[in-house]
Every structure is written in structure tokens, then in C-alpha cells.
């Protein structure tokens, strides 16, 4: 009897987690919504080439109608927490999803300190300028508080 109750509880917990992930990932660029439809979304942040774009976790922006960029996930945050004295500053690594001219999405990974802070993709230069807020002990459990500061420029 206890085995059945535990199995049912585990099943309910797993389905609740799956629903939460789906809610957090519905910010304009997902496999069920074509990028062209995302361009007409009034909630989509609009930007120009060279602007500093503040992207909340899971949020998207369209840059001059050419490129949609989305803050997909935080892959690492080893930055020194606020109020702590560290030997090194640490690094934050983020994954950004790009859709260029309505094409298929690709993922790029950029860093604040170690590794690449910028990259070029299909005639565009994408830079990670920073990540907010400063790290705190509870930030790892609350990715929705992250904001990536990015910039996109044409390279051609």
C-alpha cells in the first residue's frame, strides 16, 4: 500500500515539474511557435543593432526584424557571491538561442570571464556584456531572476 502511495506521489511531482518547465520556456521561441509569428508578438522586446539588450531569463528580443535572440539558460554561475571575498571573480556561462531571418534556431554559449564573451554567426556578431544580478547564495535556485546583457551587430 505504501509503495503505491509513494509511486503516485512521485508521478504527481514529476508532472508538476514538467508543467513548470513548459511555462518558463514559452517566451517566443519554441518548437510549437514559428519565429515569424514571434515577430508580431507585442510582448517581444524590439532592439536595434549595437543596442545593449536586457534579456530576462527565458525572454526574447528581435533585432531590427533580422534576428531573434532568447536567453535560454544559465549553464554555470561560479561568480563570487556578494559579500564574500574570493580569490577569483568566477564566471557565468549562458546559452542564447538565435533565429536568423526566420530560419532554424541555433544555440550559442557565451561567458562573462573565462571562455568566449562573443561570437559571430551567419553575418552577425553577438556579445555578452554582462549578467545581473550579482550572485547570491539563493540565485542558483531562482534562474528567473537572471538578466543577460547582450549586443548584436552586423559583421557584413
DRENPA-3360 file (N, C-alpha, C; in nm, 2 decimals, always signed):
BEGIN
1 = XXXXXXXX = +0.08/-0.12/+0.00/+0.00/+0.00/+0.00/+0.09/+0.13/+0.00 ~ +0.19/+0.13/+0.09/+0.28/+0.25/+0.09/+0.35/+0.27/-0.04 ~ +0.39/+0.15/-0.10/+0.46/+0.16/-0.23/+0.37/+0.23/-0.34 ~ +0.24/+0.20/-0.34/+0.15/+0.26/-0.43/+0.14/+0.41/-0.41 ~ +0.13/+0.45/-0.28/+0.11/+0.59/-0.25/+0.24/+0.66/-0.29 ~ +0.36/+0.61/-0.26/+0.48/+0.67/-0.29/+0.50/+0.68/-0.44 ~ +0.45/+0.58/-0.52/+0.46/+0.59/-0.67/+0.37/+0.70/-0.72 ~ +0.25/+0.71/-0.66/+0.15/+0.81/-0.71/+0.21/+0.95/-0.68;
9 = XXXXXXXX = +0.27/+0.97/-0.56/+0.33/+1.10/-0.52/+0.44/+1.14/-0.61 ~ +0.53/+1.04/-0.65/+0.64/+1.07/-0.74/+0.59/+1.11/-0.88 ~ +0.48/+1.04/-0.92/+0.42/+1.07/-1.05/+0.37/+1.21/-1.05 ~ +0.30/+1.25/-0.95/+0.24/+1.39/-0.94/+0.35/+1.49/-0.93 ~ +0.46/+1.47/-0.86/+0.57/+1.56/-0.85/+0.64/+1.58/-0.99 ~ +0.66/+1.47/-1.06/+0.73/+1.48/-1.19/+0.64/+1.55/-1.29 ~ +0.51/+1.53/-1.29/+0.42/+1.61/-1.38/+0.42/+1.75/-1.35 ~ +0.42/+1.79/-1.22/+0.42/+1.93/-1.18/+0.55/+2.00/-1.23;
17 = XXXXXXXX = +0.67/+1.93/-1.22/+0.79/+1.98/-1.27/+0.79/+2.01/-1.42 ~ +0.73/+1.91/-1.49/+0.73/+1.92/-1.64/+0.65/+2.04/-1.68 ~ +0.53/+2.07/-1.61/+0.45/+2.18/-1.64/+0.52/+2.31/-1.61 ~ +0.60/+2.32/-1.50/+0.67/+2.44/-1.47/+0.77/+2.47/-1.58 ~ +0.85/+2.37/-1.62/+0.95/+2.40/-1.73/+0.88/+2.45/-1.86 ~ +0.76/+2.39/-1.89/+0.69/+2.44/-2.01/+0.65/+2.59/-1.99 ~ +0.60/+2.63/-1.88/+0.56/+2.76/-1.86/+0.68/+2.86/-1.87 ~ +0.80/+2.82/-1.81/+0.92/+2.90/-1.81/+0.98/+2.92/-1.95;
25 = XXXXXXXX = +0.95/+2.82/-2.04/+1.01/+2.82/-2.17/+0.92/+2.87/-2.29 ~ +0.81/+2.94/-2.26/+0.72/+2.98/-2.36/+0.74/+3.13/-2.39 ~ +0.86/+3.17/-2.41/+0.88/+3.31/-2.43/+0.90/+3.36/-2.57 ~ +0.85/+3.29/-2.67/+0.86/+3.34/-2.80/+0.93/+3.26/-2.90 ~ +1.03/+3.18/-2.86/+1.10/+3.09/-2.95/+1.09/+2.95/-2.90 ~ +0.99/+2.88/-2.94/+0.99/+2.74/-2.90/+0.95/+2.66/-3.03 ~ +0.95/+2.53/-3.02/+0.93/+2.45/-3.14/+0.78/+2.45/-3.18 ~ +0.69/+2.50/-3.10/+0.55/+2.50/-3.14/+0.51/+2.63/-3.20;
33 = XXXXXXXX = +0.59/+2.73/-3.20/+0.56/+2.86/-3.25/+0.67/+2.91/-3.35 ~ +0.63/+2.93/-3.47/+0.73/+2.97/-3.57/+0.78/+3.10/-3.54 ~ +0.91/+3.13/-3.57/+0.97/+3.26/-3.55/+0.90/+3.37/-3.61 ~ +0.84/+3.35/-3.73/+0.77/+3.46/-3.80/+0.65/+3.51/-3.71 ~ +0.58/+3.42/-3.64/+0.47/+3.46/-3.55/+0.52/+3.54/-3.43 ~ +0.64/+3.50/-3.39/+0.70/+3.57/-3.27/+0.73/+3.72/-3.31 ~ +0.76/+3.75/-3.43/+0.79/+3.89/-3.47/+0.67/+3.98/-3.45 ~ +0.55/+3.92/-3.45/+0.43/+4.00/-3.43/+0.38/+4.01/-3.29;
41 = XXXXXXXX = +0.45/+3.94/-3.20/+0.42/+3.93/-3.06/+0.44/+4.07/-2.99 ~ +0.34/+4.14/-2.94/+0.36/+4.27/-2.88/+0.45/+4.26/-2.76 ~ +0.46/+4.15/-2.69/+0.55/+4.14/-2.57/+0.70/+4.12/-2.61 ~ +0.72/+4.10/-2.74/+0.86/+4.08/-2.78/+0.94/+4.21/-2.78 ~ +1.05/+4.21/-2.71/+1.13/+4.33/-2.70/+1.19/+4.36/-2.83 ~ +1.19/+4.49/-2.88/+1.25/+4.53/-3.00/+1.38/+4.60/-2.98 ~ +1.48/+4.58/-3.06/+1.61/+4.64/-3.04/+1.67/+4.67/-3.18 ~ +1.77/+4.76/-3.17/+1.85/+4.79/-3.29/+1.99/+4.74/-3.28;
49 = XXXXXXXX = +2.06/+4.72/-3.39/+2.19/+4.67/-3.39/+2.28/+4.77/-3.31 ~ +2.36/+4.71/-3.22/+2.45/+4.79/-3.14/+2.39/+4.82/-3.00 ~ +2.26/+4.81/-2.98/+2.20/+4.84/-2.85/+2.24/+4.74/-2.75 ~ +2.24/+4.78/-2.62/+2.26/+4.69/-2.51/+2.11/+4.64/-2.48 ~ +2.10/+4.51/-2.50/+1.97/+4.44/-2.48/+1.96/+4.37/-2.35 ~ +1.87/+4.40/-2.26/+1.85/+4.33/-2.14/+1.75/+4.22/-2.16 ~ +1.79/+4.10/-2.15/+1.71/+3.98/-2.17/+1.69/+3.91/-2.04 ~ +1.57/+3.91/-1.99/+1.53/+3.83/-1.87/+1.54/+3.68/-1.90;
57 = XXXXXXXX = +1.56/+3.60/-1.80/+1.57/+3.46/-1.82/+1.45/+3.40/-1.90 ~ +1.47/+3.34/-2.01/+1.36/+3.28/-2.09/+1.30/+3.38/-2.18 ~ +1.34/+3.51/-2.19/+1.28/+3.61/-2.27/+1.36/+3.63/-2.40 ~ +1.29/+3.69/-2.49/+1.34/+3.71/-2.63/+1.34/+3.86/-2.67 ~ +1.42/+3.89/-2.77/+1.42/+4.02/-2.84/+1.44/+4.00/-2.99 ~ +1.38/+4.09/-3.06/+1.40/+4.08/-3.21/+1.49/+4.21/-3.24 ~ +1.59/+4.18/-3.32/+1.69/+4.29/-3.35/+1.66/+4.33/-3.50 ~ +1.60/+4.45/-3.52/+1.57/+4.51/-3.65/+1.51/+4.41/-3.74;
65 = XXXXXXXX = +1.42/+4.32/-3.69/+1.35/+4.23/-3.77/+1.43/+4.11/-3.83 ~ +1.56/+4.11/-3.81/+1.65/+4.01/-3.87/+1.68/+3.89/-3.79 ~ +1.69/+3.92/-3.66/+1.74/+3.81/-3.57/+1.66/+3.81/-3.44 ~ +1.62/+3.69/-3.40/+1.55/+3.68/-3.27/+1.65/+3.61/-3.18 ~ +1.67/+3.67/-3.06/+1.77/+3.62/-2.96/+1.69/+3.59/-2.83 ~ +1.72/+3.47/-2.77/+1.65/+3.44/-2.65/+1.75/+3.39/-2.55 ~ +1.73/+3.43/-2.42/+1.82/+3.39/-2.31/+1.76/+3.25/-2.27 ~ +1.83/+3.15/-2.31/+1.77/+3.01/-2.30/+1.80/+2.95/-2.16;
73 = XXXXXXXX = +1.93/+2.96/-2.11/+1.96/+2.90/-1.98/+2.09/+2.95/-1.93 ~ +2.11/+2.93/-1.80/+2.24/+2.96/-1.73/+2.30/+2.82/-1.72 ~ +2.42/+2.81/-1.78/+2.49/+2.68/-1.77/+2.59/+2.67/-1.66 ~ +2.64/+2.79/-1.61/+2.73/+2.80/-1.50/+2.72/+2.93/-1.44 ~ +2.73/+2.94/-1.31/+2.74/+3.07/-1.24/+2.84/+3.04/-1.12 ~ +2.96/+3.06/-1.14/+3.06/+3.05/-1.04/+3.12/+3.18/-1.00 ~ +3.04/+3.29/-1.03/+3.09/+3.42/-0.99/+3.09/+3.43/-0.83 ~ +3.18/+3.51/-0.78/+3.20/+3.53/-0.64/+3.07/+3.59/-0.58;
81 = XXXXXXXX = +3.00/+3.53/-0.49/+2.88/+3.58/-0.43/+2.90/+3.72/-0.36 ~ +2.80/+3.80/-0.36/+2.80/+3.93/-0.30/+2.83/+3.91/-0.15 ~ +2.92/+3.99/-0.09/+2.95/+3.99/+0.05/+3.06/+3.88/+0.08 ~ +3.12/+3.82/-0.02/+3.22/+3.71/+0.01/+3.35/+3.76/-0.06 ~ +3.46/+3.74/+0.01/+3.59/+3.77/-0.06/+3.64/+3.64/-0.12 ~ +3.66/+3.65/-0.25/+3.71/+3.53/-0.33/+3.84/+3.55/-0.39 ~ +3.91/+3.45/-0.42/+4.04/+3.45/-0.49/+4.03/+3.50/-0.63 ~ +3.92/+3.45/-0.70/+3.90/+3.49/-0.84/+3.75/+3.53/-0.85;
89 = XXXXXXXX = +3.73/+3.61/-0.96/+3.59/+3.66/-0.98/+3.49/+3.56/-1.02 ~ +3.54/+3.45/-1.08/+3.45/+3.34/-1.13/+3.39/+3.38/-1.26 ~ +3.30/+3.29/-1.31/+3.25/+3.30/-1.45/+3.10/+3.27/-1.45 ~ +3.03/+3.34/-1.53/+2.89/+3.30/-1.57/+2.89/+3.26/-1.71 ~ +2.83/+3.14/-1.74/+2.81/+3.10/-1.88/+2.67/+3.08/-1.91 ~ +2.62/+3.14/-2.02/+2.48/+3.14/-2.06/+2.47/+3.08/-2.20 ~ +2.35/+3.02/-2.23/+2.32/+2.98/-2.36/+2.21/+3.07/-2.42 ~ +2.24/+3.11/-2.54/+2.14/+3.20/-2.61/+2.10/+3.13/-2.73;
97 = XXXXXXXX = +1.96/+3.14/-2.76/+1.91/+3.07/-2.88/+1.89/+3.18/-2.99 ~ +1.93/+3.16/-3.11/+1.92/+3.25/-3.22/+1.84/+3.20/-3.33 ~ +1.76/+3.28/-3.39/+1.69/+3.25/-3.52/+1.71/+3.37/-3.61 ~ +1.78/+3.34/-3.72/+1.82/+3.44/-3.81/+1.73/+3.44/-3.94 ~ +1.67/+3.56/-3.96/+1.58/+3.57/-4.08/+1.47/+3.46/-4.09 ~ +1.42/+3.43/-3.97/+1.31/+3.33/-3.97/+1.35/+3.18/-3.99 ~ +1.48/+3.16/-3.99/+1.54/+3.02/-4.01/+1.54/+2.94/-3.89 ~ +1.60/+2.83/-3.89/+1.61/+2.74/-3.78/+1.69/+2.80/-3.67;
105 = XXXXXXXX = +1.66/+2.76/-3.55/+1.73/+2.81/-3.43/+1.87/+2.74/-3.41 ~ +1.96/+2.82/-3.36/+2.09/+2.76/-3.32/+2.12/+2.82/-3.18 ~ +2.20/+2.74/-3.11/+2.24/+2.78/-2.97/+2.38/+2.82/-2.97 ~ +2.41/+2.93/-2.90/+2.55/+2.98/-2.88/+2.57/+2.99/-2.72 ~ +2.69/+2.96/-2.68/+2.72/+2.97/-2.54/+2.83/+3.08/-2.52 ~ +2.80/+3.18/-2.43/+2.90/+3.29/-2.41/+2.92/+3.30/-2.26 ~ +3.04/+3.36/-2.22/+3.09/+3.37/-2.09/+3.11/+3.51/-2.05 ~ +3.11/+3.53/-1.91/+3.15/+3.67/-1.86/+3.30/+3.68/-1.84;
113 = XXXXXXXX = +3.37/+3.57/-1.81/+3.51/+3.59/-1.78/+3.60/+3.49/-1.85 ~ +3.57/+3.36/-1.83/+3.65/+3.25/-1.89/+3.58/+3.21/-2.02 ~ +3.66/+3.19/-2.12/+3.60/+3.15/-2.25/+3.55/+3.27/-2.33 ~ +3.48/+3.24/-2.43/+3.44/+3.34/-2.53/+3.32/+3.43/-2.48 ~ +3.34/+3.56/-2.48/+3.24/+3.66/-2.45/+3.16/+3.70/-2.57 ~ +3.21/+3.66/-2.69/+3.13/+3.70/-2.81/+3.16/+3.60/-2.92 ~ +3.08/+3.60/-3.02/+3.10/+3.51/-3.14/+3.03/+3.57/-3.26 ~ +3.06/+3.52/-3.37/+3.00/+3.56/-3.50/+2.92/+3.44/-3.56;
121 = XXXXXXXX = +2.80/+3.47/-3.60/+2.71/+3.37/-3.65/+2.64/+3.42/-3.78 ~ +2.66/+3.37/-3.89/+2.59/+3.40/-4.01/+2.58/+3.55/-4.04 ~ +2.69/+3.62/-4.03/+2.70/+3.76/-4.06/+2.66/+3.85/-3.94 ~ +2.64/+3.80/-3.82/+2.61/+3.88/-3.70/+2.71/+3.85/-3.59 ~ +2.74/+3.96/-3.52/+2.83/+3.94/-3.41/+2.75/+3.96/-3.28 ~ +2.75/+3.86/-3.19/+2.68/+3.86/-3.07/+2.77/+3.86/-2.95 ~ +2.75/+3.96/-2.86/+2.84/+3.98/-2.74/+2.76/+3.97/-2.61 ~ +2.82/+3.90/-2.51/+2.76/+3.90/-2.38/+2.83/+4.01/-2.30;
129 = XXXXXXXX = +2.76/+4.12/-2.26/+2.82/+4.23/-2.20/+2.82/+4.21/-2.05 ~ +2.74/+4.13/-1.99/+2.73/+4.11/-1.85/+2.61/+4.03/-1.81 ~ +2.60/+4.00/-1.69/+2.48/+3.93/-1.63/+2.45/+3.98/-1.50 ~ +2.32/+4.01/-1.47/+2.27/+4.06/-1.35/+2.17/+3.96/-1.29 ~ +2.14/+3.97/-1.16/+2.20/+4.05/-1.06/+2.34/+3.98/-1.01 ~ +2.41/+4.05/-0.92/+2.52/+3.99/-0.87/+2.48/+3.86/-0.80 ~ +2.57/+3.76/-0.79/+2.54/+3.63/-0.74/+2.52/+3.64/-0.59 ~ +2.41/+3.56/-0.55/+2.38/+3.55/-0.41/+2.36/+3.39/-0.39;
137 = XXXXXXXX = +2.37/+3.35/-0.26/+2.36/+3.20/-0.24/+2.23/+3.14/-0.29 ~ +2.12/+3.21/-0.29/+1.99/+3.16/-0.34/+1.97/+3.17/-0.49 ~ +2.05/+3.24/-0.56/+2.03/+3.27/-0.70/+2.03/+3.15/-0.79 ~ +2.11/+3.05/-0.75/+2.11/+2.92/-0.82/+1.98/+2.85/-0.83 ~ +1.89/+2.87/-0.73/+1.76/+2.81/-0.73/+1.66/+2.89/-0.80 ~ +1.69/+3.02/-0.84/+1.60/+3.11/-0.90/+1.65/+3.17/-1.03 ~ +1.66/+3.09/-1.13/+1.72/+3.13/-1.26/+1.63/+3.24/-1.32 ~ +1.50/+3.25/-1.28/+1.42/+3.35/-1.34/+1.46/+3.49/-1.30;
145 = XXXXXXXX = +1.55/+3.51/-1.21/+1.60/+3.64/-1.17/+1.71/+3.69/-1.26 ~ +1.77/+3.60/-1.33/+1.89/+3.64/-1.42/+1.84/+3.73/-1.53 ~ +1.93/+3.83/-1.57/+1.92/+3.91/-1.68/+2.05/+3.91/-1.75 ~ +2.05/+3.87/-1.88/+2.17/+3.88/-1.96/+2.17/+4.01/-2.04 ~ +2.29/+4.08/-2.04/+2.30/+4.20/-2.12/+2.38/+4.16/-2.24 ~ +2.32/+4.18/-2.36/+2.38/+4.13/-2.48/+2.37/+4.25/-2.59 ~ +2.45/+4.23/-2.69/+2.45/+4.32/-2.80/+2.47/+4.24/-2.93 ~ +2.40/+4.29/-3.04/+2.41/+4.22/-3.17/+2.45/+4.33/-3.27;
153 = XXXX = +2.54/+4.29/-3.36/+2.58/+4.38/-3.46/+2.60/+4.30/-3.59 ~ +2.58/+4.37/-3.70/+2.61/+4.30/-3.83/+2.76/+4.30/-3.86 ~ +2.81/+4.19/-3.92/+2.95/+4.19/-3.95/+2.98/+4.21/-4.10 ~ +2.87/+4.21/-4.18/+2.90/+4.23/-4.32/+2.88/+4.37/-4.36;
% end
